[in-house]
Amino acid sequence: MTAPQILPEADAGRRNMALLIQLRWLAVGGQLATIGVVTGLMDIPLPLAPLIAAVAVLIVINFASLALLRRDRAVTNAELTAELLCDVAVLCWQLHHSGGLANPFASLFLLQVVIGAILLTSRSSWAIVGAALLAVAVLTINPTPLVLPPAYADDPMGLYLQGSLVCFLLIAVLLVAFVTRISRNLRERDAALAASRQRAAEEDHIVRMGLLASGAAHELGTPLSTLSVLIGDWKGAPALANQAELQEDLADMDAAVRRCKAIVSGILMSAGEARGEAPQLTTMRVFLTALVDEARAGRMPGTVEFNDRFGPDVEIVSDPALRQVIGNVMDNASEVSPDWIGVTASRDGGMAVIEISDRGPGFSDEMIARFGQPYSSTKGRPGGGLGLFLLVNVLRKLGGSASVANRAVGGALVRITLPLAAVAAEGAAA
């Protein structure tokens, strides 16, 4: 089974939740430092019990948020809204016990409003605005006044302006540091969503193409079978038995028909009809060895060099689509390098790594840039360039990946990375 994948929306929500957690830890540290400076250096008495209790609540919220991040699902808009509402309530509580609206740090409500406007839906953003306005209204009702020592009591406005400057600098730094990162998360989410839509469109195109190819292959199957029977009859006809030149032509025709039937079978498998077959339990080494043996027995006799560096074998369920796309890569390599193909199997932790190399001309820069896109081919055939595209999509569905490069000694290299857990037999160790 493949590991669950986090959707772009969920990933952005989780990263935004992580940013809120970081902001809250900064708030905890800043509030403790402020309490220490005000009561210690400035000698202004504060009601420590309610202020420390508010810091403890923020710490509890952060640990609860960390528990939310450990789940394998999205962080919802409702959860982000609830956390910001809690932050507004905690700030209101702290300000109520430290001077109310006379406290210059009352402007911190604006930071929470801005963050809510960026992170949340329109309705939730207005909920944060309403909560901040309600908190400001509450702060006008009998707040706990600050008792200033004589050194500050003579000029309370000067102290207020100094606090306002510190609050302004704090808001400016946090807005630049965190809102910028939040915006980047949202841009990355949008880019990931666009890429997902593009992949879905490409896969839908391939599905439609597969249905068309499958229908054409079925239609071609009957006439090809008829031709094969007729050629067999002609080859065995007594009137034609002694005509050597005609027999050679019939043999070529028979080979061409058999080749066409093999192509039709490959089209049907690429179109997905092979998935209707019963799953085959095998091992990774047997699976790869069978691929190499099949290539050696077919179009590539004596040209395939197999380097087995896989290590301890693993039981897997053979995937016909995976076998087909790897075979397509080997066929492509044989076309540009008929004398030698290298296949190397290795293991990197829980990943199987298969490298297919050749001694051909290699990939152009344009091909490498367009790797994995449909109809990107150097062969110049109409509709060509689908082999690597199918490889990338089959591997993506299995949680793997593919990459291409040019070898330093000449030729091309296709590297396939496949999670063993995606193809492992149930209960087998990866």
DANORZI-V319573 format. One line per field, one symbol per residue. ss: DSSP state (~ for helix, > for strand, _ for the rest). phi: phi as a letter, one per 40 degrees, with the letter a starting at -180 (. if undefined). psi: psi as a letter, one per 20 degrees, with the letter a starting at -180 (. if undefined). Layout:
ss=???
phi=???
psi=???
This chain:
ss=_______~~~~~~~~~~~~~~~~~~~~~~~~~~~~~~~~~~___>__~~~~~~~~~~~~~~~~~~~~~~_______~~~~~~~~~~~~~~~~~~~~___~~~_~~~~~~~~~~~~~~~~__~~~~~~~~~~~~~~~~~~_______>__~~~~__~~~~~~~~~~~~~~~~~~~~~~~~~~~~~~~~~~~~~~~~~~~~~~~~~~~~~~~~~~~~~~~~~~~~~~~~~~~~~~~~~_~~~___~~~~~~~~~~~~~~~~~~~~~~~~~~~__~~~~___>>>>~~~~~~~~~~~~~~______>>>>>>_____>>>>_~~~~~~~~~~~~~~~~~____>>>>>>>>__>>>>>>>>______~~~~~_________________~~~~~~~~~~~___>>>>>>_____>>>>>>>>~~~~>______
phi=.cccbccdccccccccccccccccccccccccccccccccccfbcbccdcccccccccccccccccccccccaccccccccccccccccccccccdcahgccccccccdccccccccccbcdcccccccccccccccccccfcccccccdcbccbcccccccccccccccccccccccccccccdcccccccccccccccccccccccccccccccccccdccccccccccccccccccbcccdccccccccccccccccccccccccccchcccccccbcabcccdccccccccccbcbcgbcbbbcbcgdcbcbbcbdccccccccccccccccbccabbbbbabbgcbcbbbbbabccgccccccccdgccgbaccgcdgcgcccccdcccccccgbabababccchhbbbbbbbccccbccdgccc
psi=qqqpppqggggghghhghghgghhhhggghgggggggghfhikppqnhghghhgghghgggghhhhhhhiqlrqorhhggghghhggggggggghhjliciipijhiihhghggghhghrrgghghhgggggggggghiiolroqpoprhhihhmhhghghghhggggggggghgggghghghgghghggghgghghggggghhghgghhgghgghgghhgghhhgggggghghhiphhihjngghhgghgggghgghghhhggghghghiihiiiqpqppargghghhhgghgghidilpjipooookhbprppropohgggghhhgghgghhhimihpppoppapncjpppppoqrkaiaqrhgghhjpiqqkoqjijqpjrjighghgghghghjjarqqqrpqhjqrqppppppphhhiqqpiqp.
